[in-house]
Amino acid sequence: VVSVAGLYRTGKSYLLNRVILNKTNCFGGGSTITACTKGLWWWGTPITGTETYGESVNIIVIDTAGIGALDADSTHDTKIFTLAILASSCFIYNSQGSIDENAIQNLSLVVNLTKHIQLKSSGHDEEEGVDPEEASQYFPSFYWVVRDFSLQLQDEKGNSINEKEYLERALAPQAGYTDDIEEKNRIRRLLTSFFKDRDCFTMVRPLVDENKLQ
């Protein structure tokens, strides 16, 4: 099961249509500011893929309502995010530009994930939520897809790094002891605790002409 989530109006449906389903018009999309997807949309016909071991496997694809839509609140966003994660074997987080502090803050709803998940084997109090390390065994692989990426992948010394290293550097704890730094690091800790298997892929902007881009 492959699902995609991310901010609304960032091309999630288009990504599924063209990259996974290899069709032009499966999940609804549009060029206006109005969100198209409500809730979770399942593509009704499984597609056939091949695992790394060479075994044939059926793939179910899920599109989700965009995070941060004008007509939805944070509770709604967290529930959509949680359902997509728990239903998936592979979870794609779609964003634009780069992995900066704003992009990571947009994933801050992971802080509330444990409040919506209960494990039968968990001995934790319901109010406290489950332990992220315990929950991670039920969580899918995490792939961060960065759209319209135009930066060079280099470290501080000018050495080339790959996309996975780019992600890991972004999720590394920040130095400092202020409440603000602690909150930023809390999000990073939860992301790395929940998603043990994670990777990153960058995609350049496909077009320059704004009319064609829409």
C-alpha positions as CSV (number, residue, x, y, z in Angstrom):
1,V,0.0,0.0,0.0
2,V,1.5,3.3,-1.1
3,S,0.1,6.6,0.1
4,V,1.1,10.3,-0.3
5,A,0.5,13.2,2.0
6,G,1.7,16.8,2.2
7,L,0.6,20.4,2.0
8,Y,-2.5,21.0,-0.1
9,R,-2.0,22.2,-3.7
10,T,1.6,20.8,-4.0
11,G,0.9,18.2,-6.7
12,K,0.3,15.0,-4.7
13,S,-2.4,13.7,-6.9
14,Y,-0.3,14.5,-10.0
15,L,2.7,12.7,-8.5
16,L,0.6,9.5,-8.0
17,N,-1.0,9.7,-11.5
18,R,2.2,10.2,-13.5
19,V,4.9,8.4,-11.4
20,I,3.1,5.5,-9.9
21,L,-0.1,4.8,-11.9
22,N,1.5,6.1,-15.2
23,K,-1.7,7.7,-16.3
24,T,-2.8,11.3,-16.8
25,N,-6.1,11.5,-15.0
26,C,-6.7,9.0,-12.2
27,F,-6.9,11.0,-9.0
28,G,-8.5,14.4,-9.5
29,G,-6.2,17.4,-9.7
30,G,-6.5,21.0,-10.7
31,S,-4.8,24.3,-11.3
32,T,-6.9,26.5,-9.0
33,I,-6.4,27.3,-5.3
34,T,-9.3,25.0,-4.4
35,A,-8.4,21.6,-2.9
36,C,-9.6,18.6,-4.9
37,T,-9.0,15.7,-2.6
38,K,-11.2,15.1,0.5
39,G,-10.4,12.5,3.0
40,L,-8.5,9.4,1.7
41,W,-9.1,8.3,-1.9
42,W,-8.2,4.7,-2.8
43,W,-7.4,3.7,-6.4
44,G,-9.8,0.8,-6.8
45,T,-7.7,-1.4,-9.1
46,P,-4.4,-2.7,-7.7
47,I,-1.4,-2.3,-10.1
48,T,1.3,-4.9,-10.4
49,G,4.9,-4.1,-9.3
50,T,8.1,-6.0,-8.5
51,E,9.8,-6.1,-5.2
52,T,13.6,-5.8,-4.9
53,Y,13.7,-9.6,-4.5
54,G,12.0,-10.0,-7.9
55,E,8.7,-11.2,-6.6
56,S,5.5,-9.8,-8.2
57,V,3.3,-7.8,-5.8
58,N,0.0,-6.0,-6.0
59,I,0.1,-2.3,-5.2
60,I,-2.7,-0.3,-3.7
61,V,-2.4,3.5,-4.1
62,I,-4.0,6.1,-1.7
63,D,-4.3,9.8,-2.2
64,T,-5.0,12.1,0.8
65,A,-6.5,15.5,1.5
66,G,-3.8,18.2,1.6
67,I,-2.5,19.4,5.0
68,G,-3.2,23.0,5.8
69,A,-6.3,23.5,3.5
70,L,-8.3,26.6,4.3
71,D,-11.4,24.6,5.2
72,A,-9.7,22.1,7.6
73,D,-8.3,22.3,11.1
74,S,-5.2,20.7,12.6
75,T,-7.2,17.9,14.2
76,H,-8.6,16.9,10.7
77,D,-5.0,17.0,9.3
78,T,-3.6,14.8,12.0
79,K,-6.4,12.2,11.5
80,I,-5.8,12.1,7.8
81,F,-2.0,11.8,8.3
82,T,-2.4,9.1,10.9
83,L,-4.8,7.0,8.8
84,A,-2.6,7.2,5.8
85,I,0.4,6.1,7.8
86,L,-1.3,3.2,9.5
87,A,-2.8,1.9,6.2
88,S,0.5,2.1,4.3
89,S,3.5,0.0,3.6
90,C,5.2,3.0,1.9
91,F,4.4,6.6,2.9
92,I,5.4,9.4,0.6
93,Y,5.6,13.0,2.1
94,N,5.4,15.5,-0.8
95,S,6.8,19.0,-0.4
96,Q,8.2,21.8,-2.5
97,G,11.4,23.8,-2.6
98,S,13.8,22.4,0.0
99,I,14.0,20.7,3.4
100,D,14.3,23.7,5.6
101,E,13.0,24.5,9.1
102,N,9.6,25.5,7.7
103,A,9.3,22.2,5.8
104,I,10.1,20.3,9.0
105,Q,7.7,22.4,11.0
106,N,4.9,21.5,8.5
107,L,5.4,17.9,9.8
108,S,4.9,19.0,13.4
109,L,1.6,17.1,13.4
110,V,3.7,14.0,14.1
111,V,3.8,15.3,17.7
112,N,0.1,14.4,17.9
113,L,0.3,11.0,16.2
114,T,0.6,9.0,19.4
115,K,-2.7,10.5,20.7
116,H,-4.6,8.9,17.9
117,I,-2.9,5.5,18.0
118,Q,-3.3,2.7,20.6
119,L,-1.4,-0.5,20.6
120,K,-3.0,-3.5,22.3
121,S,0.4,-4.6,23.7
122,S,1.2,-1.1,25.0
123,G,1.3,-0.6,28.7
124,H,1.2,3.2,28.4
125,D,-1.6,5.3,29.7
126,E,-4.0,6.3,27.0
127,E,-3.5,10.0,27.8
128,E,0.3,9.7,27.3
129,G,0.0,8.0,24.0
130,V,2.2,5.1,22.7
131,D,6.0,4.9,22.8
132,P,7.4,6.1,19.4
133,E,10.0,3.3,19.4
134,E,7.3,0.7,20.0
135,A,5.0,2.2,17.4
136,S,7.8,2.3,14.8
137,Q,7.4,-1.4,14.1
138,Y,3.9,-0.7,12.7
139,F,5.0,2.3,10.7
140,P,5.7,2.3,6.9
141,S,8.8,3.2,5.0
142,F,9.1,7.0,4.7
143,Y,10.0,8.7,1.5
144,W,10.3,12.5,1.4
145,V,9.9,13.8,-2.2
146,V,11.1,17.4,-2.6
147,R,9.5,19.0,-5.7
148,D,10.9,22.0,-7.6
149,F,14.3,21.4,-6.1
150,S,17.0,23.7,-7.5
151,L,19.9,23.5,-4.9
152,Q,23.2,21.7,-5.1
153,L,23.6,18.8,-2.7
154,Q,26.8,19.7,-0.9
155,D,28.0,19.9,2.7
156,E,29.7,22.8,4.4
157,K,33.1,21.8,2.9
158,G,31.7,21.6,-0.7
159,N,31.7,17.8,-0.8
160,S,28.8,16.2,-2.7
161,I,26.2,14.4,-0.6
162,N,23.3,12.2,-1.8
163,E,19.6,12.8,-1.1
164,K,19.4,10.4,1.9
165,E,22.3,12.2,3.5
166,Y,20.6,15.5,2.8
167,L,17.5,14.2,4.7
168,E,19.5,12.9,7.6
169,R,21.4,16.2,8.0
170,A,18.1,18.0,8.1
171,L,16.8,15.7,10.8
172,A,19.9,15.9,13.0
173,P,19.3,17.6,16.4
174,Q,20.0,21.3,16.6
175,A,22.4,22.6,19.1
176,G,21.0,24.7,22.0
177,Y,18.9,24.5,25.1
178,T,16.1,27.0,24.5
179,D,12.4,26.0,24.5
180,D,12.3,26.8,20.8
181,I,15.2,24.5,20.0
182,E,13.8,21.7,22.2
183,E,10.5,21.8,20.3
184,K,12.3,21.7,17.0
185,N,14.4,18.7,18.2
186,R,11.3,17.0,19.5
187,I,9.8,16.9,16.0
188,R,13.1,15.5,14.7
189,R,13.3,12.9,17.4
190,L,9.8,11.7,16.6
191,L,10.4,11.6,12.9
192,T,13.5,9.5,13.3
193,S,11.9,7.3,16.0
194,F,8.7,6.6,14.0
195,F,10.3,6.1,10.6
196,K,13.3,3.8,10.9
197,D,13.4,3.1,7.1
198,R,13.5,6.5,5.4
199,D,14.9,8.1,2.2
200,C,14.6,11.3,0.2
201,F,14.2,12.0,-3.5
202,T,14.5,15.4,-5.2
203,M,12.8,16.5,-8.4
204,V,13.6,19.6,-10.5
205,R,10.9,22.0,-11.6
206,P,9.4,20.4,-14.8
207,L,8.6,23.6,-16.6
208,V,9.4,27.3,-16.7
209,D,6.3,28.6,-18.5
210,E,3.7,29.4,-15.8
211,N,0.7,28.6,-18.0
212,K,2.0,25.2,-18.9
213,L,3.0,24.6,-15.2
214,Q,-0.6,25.2,-14.1
